[in-house]
Amino acid sequence: MIYASRDEAEANALRQAARRDRLRLIHPSLYTDDFETPSEQWIAENLLAVLAIHFPGWFVSHSTAASGRSQDGVAFISGHAASRKSTSLPGVVVKRLKQFPYPEIVTVDTGTVFKSALTSVEEPVLARMSSPLQTVFELLHKDARQPERSLPDQQIRALVDQLSRTDRIRAEQFADRNGLEKEYRRFREYEADLSVGKTVKRPDQHDLEVYFYHYRVGRLTELPGREFRFQYDPSWKIELSGLPLGTAGPAYEGPVLPPFFDNLLPEGWAEARLRTVYKIASDDAYALLETTPKYLSNVTLRPPGLDSAGITLDVRTATLSRLLPQREARTRVVESVGGDPDSREMWLELRRRGATGLSGVQAKLPIHLAAAGGMPLLSVGHLRNTSTHILKLPSSEYAEIIPNEWAAMELARRIGLDVADVRQVEFQQGSPLRQPALLIERFDLPDSLEGVSSLPLLEDAASLMGLSRREKYQPSLERVADCLREAGLTERDLTAFLEHVVFSWIIANGDLHTKNMAVLHEIQPGHLGVPATRRGVRYAPLYDLLNTCLLIPDDLLALPVNGKQNNLRRKDFVVLGRRCGIPKMYVDDRVAQIVAGVTDHLNSVLASSGLSQDRQDRFREIVGARIKSL
């Protein structure tokens, strides 16, 4: 077990524990409860974890990344920081090396756990390391002054042999962007020895022009070997998460789709249908992205030759509050979606029209809402009309999911939380949409483009944290809080995040992962040739709320709070509040207010929800038990 503090208060507590012989000091700021293993052996056994904790901002590289241990008592880390000073740990010298211009870094679980204090929860130590392909090129970069940074030729050849086919295809691109011509020649010699590489096909590249409203943001390119490059347009001055502005070359070039774009993609129901209908390989994210040029917040990905005049930007022209002012449990609407959402024909039609792409797992369609003969009319939102709403469809796997989500959203609204506007709707006779659905109003749209002072850009926490949609369950809620603070959220907005977590726990919303929390960037439009600028950022209204324990008994919270995903107490929210910079007294007050609000409104909401009586009773039972624990 490693003990390493995150702040000065924890550091003082660990020093006191060491003085009382409850912990053993291995190196400044590093402690263990192992009093038997010699320091040099302990460092060697926990080397990757020690490097990850002791050198934040650096990553393990060269021979250390290849073998997981030091070579002749020397370990290597790389980074962009100016300092190159070596550091001594018991039994090992740690040398800092300059990183490649476009590094490829992966995160691995070291198998070691740590605590920041004696009473804190154990957390796994994750180490940042050179990717397998980058490690090979680091080893090929020989240095007679530091022979320990490389490995014998036989071991390098074995590492080349272990590379995936994709890595071998993209090795040339990696070498080109990092100026490793000499190393690439040696790499091809190893490939020739292994009789691989020369027959690998390198496909042509493909481009998409990235726009936000009418502003050209940049270009996303798929390179040979399914690598990706993103280059900002010179006129664009707002940094997207994980894509730094001001670089001499591309903002990104590497083997995975940048998280900003990856998190635009569908999952689950929609992804399965798209891949089946269009014969898209499971590892081809770019082809999935190409299935539509239109995404949320008026982000469009336009292939060369697409006529911009044919794209209608989304504005909130019709709202639920005007067309459906009464918040009835279920409202009749007319739909002209055009087909069964499960059919192949429907998906071919969606692509032909350029329907807005929607992320997430649940079955949903982009909707254009209008009035027709005094009735709300629903049609598919696409390139030539606006996508103002999202229609969530019922699930054959999870019974009563629509009234479940409506009840959770309505309860949040009644207790004063900022939520997306929703209605349960049912359809006219003969509609292919035979069961009631949930109609959700998009909050990432302006009411007009005339004289607008702010354009909203929605970005979920996964994108902010540099996580792909497949990694949305990885971080803790404390790490999400850190990310939101770094994004510039005020204490008021961080309180909204805390309220989101507290409410989700109370109603058993186990699906609160990083894609179900988001911020709205407020972009100020430019004028007369002036570029758009970032005006501010705020926590987005709540969405995707439901009682998952009604669907999956004993479902856990998606992300841990204070190391826990179940049996949360008020003190756990105090810990999260402290991470947000919110005083304990205020956290206690907000928890009490949410509990009181839920208690006051739960019965009336459930009675109006359309949930069956047994599910109403179970919903009430689950919430009651959680309120009692607080």
C-alpha positions, -999 to +999 in steps of 0.1 A: +000+000+000+013+035-009+002+066+010+006+099-008-012+131+001-032+154-022-030+185-001-011+200+029-037+189+055-033+153+043+005+157+041+006+168+078-016+138+088+008+114+071+038+129+087+021+126+121+013+089+113+049+083+105+061+099+137+037+075+156+052+045+137+019+038+120+035+044+086+070+042+072+086+070+052+102+057+020+110+090+003+097+126+008+059+124+004+059+086-001+048+063+027+039+027+032+025+005+059+050-022+049+077-022+076+094-054+065+105-050+028+138-031+023+133+003+007+151-006-025+131-038-030+098-020-022+106+007-048+115-020-074+082-039-067+061-007-070+082+012-095+054+021-120+031+032-092+058+053-075+067+070-108+030+078-115+025+093-080+058+110-075+061+126-110+026+138-120+026+153-155+053+129-167+049+095-183+070+063-181+090+058-213+118+040-231+132+008-215+111+013-183+079+013-204+090-017-223+100-038-193+081-023-163+113-021-143+146-002-142+176-011-162+209-012-142+193+010-116+180+036-140+143+044-148+131+068-175+102+092-177+094+118-204+074+150-206+073+185-219+085+203-187+117+223-189+134+204-160+156+175-170+172+170-136+176+134-125+162+123-091+173+095-069+149+071-052+160+042-030+178+018-054+170+037-086+179+069-105+150+085-123+161+103-155+138+128-173+139+128-211+123+151-236+091+137-251+084+134-289+066+163-305+034+142-308+036+117-280+013+087-278+004+079-241-017+051-227-030+046-192-025+013-174-035-001-140-003-008-121-019-033-098-009-011-067-033+008-046-028+040-026-045+061+000-042+099+005-048+095+043-052+067+068-090+069+068-095+074+030-107+048+006-082+027-014-077+038-050-059+021-078-027+037-091-030+044-128+003+051-147+007+070-179+031+052-203+044+054-238+022+034-262+036+001-275+044+018-309+060+048-293+080+026-269+095+008-299+106+041-315+120+053-282+141+021-280+153+025-316+166+060-306+200+048-293+221+070-271+257+059-262+256+083-232+226+066-217+226+030-229+200+020-202+173+038-221+172+011-248+172-027-249+192-054-268+182-059-304+166-092-297+142-077-272+134-048-296+127-073-324+103-092-300+084-060-292+081-052-330+067-087-335+041-081-308+028-048-324-007-050-338-013-049-376-028-014-372+004-001-353+026-015-381+004+003-407+006+036-390+043+034-380+053+055-410+028+083-400+041+083-364+077+085-376+069+113-400+052+136-375+079+131-349+109+135-372+121+099-367+133+091-402+164+072-391+145+052-365+118+043-391+145+029-414+156+007-386+120-002-379+115-014-415+147-035-412+131-053-382+099-057-401+118-072-430+135-097-407+100-107-395+086-108-430+059-083-422+050-048-432+057-046-470+024-061-480+003-040-456-021-018-476-021+019-467-054+035-477-060+070-489-069+097-464-104+113-459-113+147-447-142+164-429-145+202-425-156+210-389-180+239-384-197+255-354-227+273-368-211+292-398-176+293-382-150+270-397-133+254-368-108+232-386-103+199-405-105+163-392-086+139-413-085+101-413-049+091-423-037+058-436-039+031-409-069+047-393-049+074-376-064+108-372-053+144-375-071+176-365-059+210-376-075+243-365-085+269-390-064+300-386-095+321-379-108+300-351-096+312-316-115+289-291-097+258-278-117+225-279-110+201-251-079+180-257-070+199-289-046+226-279-045+259-299-013+276-309+007+245-319+032+247-348+016+217-365-017+199-361-035+202-328-037+164-327-023+135-347-026+099-334-042+065-334-076+073-317-104+096-326-100+127-304-125+125-275-143+157-286-154+139-318-156+104-303-182+116-278-204+128-306-209+092-317-239+070-309-238+040-287-260+010-280-292+008-301-283+035-327-247+024-331-258-012-336-282-003-364-258+021-381-230-005-382-254-032-394-272-012-421-240+004-435-216-025-429-193-005-406-165-024-389-166-024-351-132-005-349-141+021-376-151+052-357-145+075-386-171+057-408-196+060-380-189+097-377-195+100-415-230+087-413-243+122-407-228+156-411-250+172-383-245+169-345-256+186-313-249+223-307-248+230-344-215+212-349-214+200-385-188+177-401-190+185-438-174+163-464-157+181-493-183+193-518-212+196-493-232+228-501-233+249-470-264+266-483-283+233-479-276+231-441-303+246-419-289+255-385-309+245-355-329+272-335-356+266-309-385+278-330-412+257-312-411+250-275-429+225-253-441+253-229-459+270-258-473+239-276-479+217-246-483+241-217-502+216-195-478+191-179-501+161-183-488+126-177-492+119-214-501+141-244-514+132-278-492+143-308-491+137-345-460+123-360-446+120-395-413+103-387-419+081-417-413+045-406-405+020-380-373+031-362-361-005-360-363-010-398-334-008-423-355+015-445-358+040-417-320+042-412-314+046-449-338+075-450-323+091-419-289+091-436-303+103-470-318+133-452-287+140-430-305+135-397-288+149-366-266+124-349-273+117-312-249+102-287-259+078-259-271+043-255-309+046-254-331+044-285-338+080-297-346+101-328-338+137-337-371+156-339-384+188-356-414+201-335-440+223-351-477+230-348-502+216-373-540+221-369-537+229-333-517+197-326-480+193-320-464+177-352-433+156-349-410+149-379-374+139-383-349+168-379-323+168-407-300+190-428-328+211-443-349+217-412-342+221-375-337+194-349-352+210-318-361+180-297-351+144-290-376+116-289-367+087-266-383+055-275-395+027-251-373-003-246-383-039-250-356-048-225-365-024-197-402-021-189-418+013-182-385+032-188-404+062-203-427+069-173-397+061-151-375+089-167-405+113-168-410+108-130-373+115-123-371+146-145-404+160-132-394+154-096-361+172-102-380+201-118-405+204-089-378+207-063-361+235-082-333+218-101-324+230-136-336+203-160-344+198-196-381+203-204-398+169-211-433+155-219-446+120-223-463+117-257-485+091-274-492+089-311-521+089-335-537+056-346-517+038-373-484+053-362-453+030-364-444+044-330-470+023-312-460+030-275-457+063-256-423+080-258-405+108-241-401+141-259-371+162-246-364+198-255-329+206-265-313+233-243-282+237-265-299+259-290-306+297-292-342+309-298-330+328-329-298+336-349-308+373-353-289+395-329-281+366-306-255+375-279-244+339-271-242+306-289-242+275-267-218+246-273-225+215-252-196+194-240-200+164-217-176+156-189-161+127-208-149+150-235-136+176-210-116+149-193-102+135-225-121+102-222-136+083-250-173+072-248-160+037-239-142+051-209-172+070-194-173+049-163-136+052-154-132+083-131-144+091-097-169+120-091-141+138-073-121+137-105-151+151-124-153+179-098-116+187-104-122+188-141-152+211-138-132+235-116-104+235-141-130+243-168-139+275-150-172+267-133-182+291-105-192+279-070-228+283-080-223+259-110-203+235-089-232+235-064-255+225-093-231+196-100-232+186-063-270+188-063-271+166-095-250+139-076-271+141-044-304+139-063-291+110-084-282+091-053-316+097-037-336+086-067-312+056-075-300+071-108-272+047-113-264+059-148-247+091-138-215+086-158-193+112-175-215+115-206-245+123-185-229+154-170-221+184-192-212+220-194-225+247-218-198+269-233-212+304-241-197+315-274-199+352-283-204+356-321-179+377-339-190+405-363-175+422-393-147+396-396-140+394-359-137+357-347-160+342-321-147+342-285-155+322-254-178+343-231-182+319-202-191+284-192-219+270-169-232+236-157-257+223-182-293+215-172-299+179-160-308+152-184-310+114-185-324+110-150-342+078-140-344+052-113-321+025-126-329+002-096-364-002-110-347-018-141-316-034-125-321-044-089-294-032-066-278-011-093-247+008-081-239+045-087-219+046-120-190+066-105-177+064-069-180+092-043-154+090-016-145+056-030-181+043-026-208+034-052-234+023-026-245+030+009-237+067+007-240+090+037-241+127+041-204+128+050-196+114+015-213+144-001-193+166+023-161+151+009-173+158-027-183+193-017-149+200-002-134+190-036-157+216-052-147+242-027-182+242-010-182+245+028-196+216+048-224+238+063-237+246+028-235+210+017-255+199+047-281+226+039-285+217+003-288+179+011-315+188+036-334+209+011-332+182-016-344+156+008-373+179+019-383+186-017-383+150-027-403+140+003-429+167-004-434+159-042-426+122-047-461+109-041-478+133-065-452+128-092-455+091-090-493+092-091-491+112-124-462+093-140-481+064-156-459+039-137-477+007-127-487+006-090-461-020-081-433+001-097-446+032-079-444+014-046-409+001-054-397+036-065-411+050-032-395+023-012-360+028-028-361+066-023-374+063+013-345+040+023-319+064+008-335+094+024-334+076+058-297+069+053-290+106+050 
